[in-house]
Amino acid sequence: MADILLLLVGAILVNNVVLTQYLGLSSLMGAGGSVQPALGMSALVVGVLTLSAGLNHLLYHYLLVPLELAYLRTLVFILVIALLVAGVDLVLRKREPLWHKRLGTQLPLVAANSAILGVTLLNSERIDNFFIALLSGFGAAVGFGLVLILFAALRERLMLAAIPRAFQGSAISLVTAGLMALAFMGFAGLV
Amino acid sequence: MSLLSAILVLLVLALGCGVVLSQLARKFGADEPALVDRIDALLPQTQCGQCGHPGCRPYATAIAEGEAINRCPPGGDATIRSLARLLGQAPLPLDPTHGKEDVRKVAYIRENECIGCTKCVKACPVDAILGAAKHMHTVITSECTGCDLCVAPCPVDCIDMIPLKNEHQRWHWPRPDAAEARHQLIASDRLHEARA
């Protein structure tokens, strides 16, 4: 139990995908500056990343490695992620049309999210236990969602702040992200 | 050998993904939302709720799931006909339990009688009434759909529904008399008539 907790804390805070591994920055910047869509997108990423962590782990260890095709994993993982996002798109459109309308524009950001591909690629070498892979995928996704929501909230405030003209737009966003990364370095000794 | 297996694995995986997606699409009916959109486009967007649904889109969803097409009084005969054509059904007469077809109207607030209670503002489904508490309200005519929903809540009865005059944006040729039109049909009309 303590192991699981440590693993989750490590994946969410200490080895945060965005702020210590610098994955998924494009979707972080592209997700826009308000909390509501960020919440939806975090939920999407948690779902897709957890599922793809599990699926990719199974594919890698029970299909690609036995056939000595480990070098194909990038291609295969992209395929799996695209499949999951397309599936979510279909199901959402039918079951929750309002949600689909709200999140539809962000689905490509999830599909082309380097955080998802990066986490599954990194985990495929490091982890050989299905359950641990699933859990660390989930933890990474929660960490991504957390940063996404925090960052969106910060940008909501930045919108009202008096920013020098030279810093406006993506410049101040990047500075903010850098400061957030500095803050997250404080978690380094936690696990 | 290894190259062959690589190609084979990718092919099989891609095929598997395709099959899964096509099954999902079949199960969740990817085309149905498009149908709802097309039905919604034919409805008059008054959001009046006379059909028994809270707005036009919910009614469009209900029609897509099999509800009767003759429950929209503001759309009237014209809407029922175009819905029937879209869905391949026979056009029905308007269901009188939901109301009767009327000329298009627009709400008008007699402004010196308005007490600024904001009740009509809350009732308006399309946000066409402008005003704040204890200030006079008024209707944005171009946004008003003439749905009548603001008339009942008004405590001082200062809202009139005024029939819209025919202006050139809304003017249509009067429909030809059915008996007279019968021998003026052209070949492509016969098809529609046979289908109707």
Interface residues (C-beta under 8 A of the other chain):
Chain A: L59 L63 L64 L67 E68 L69 L72 L75 V76 L79 V80 A82 L83 A86 G87 L90 V91 R93 K94 R95 P97
Chain B: S2 S5 A6 V9 L10 L13 A14 C17 V20 L21 L24 A25 F28 G29 A30 E32 P33 V36
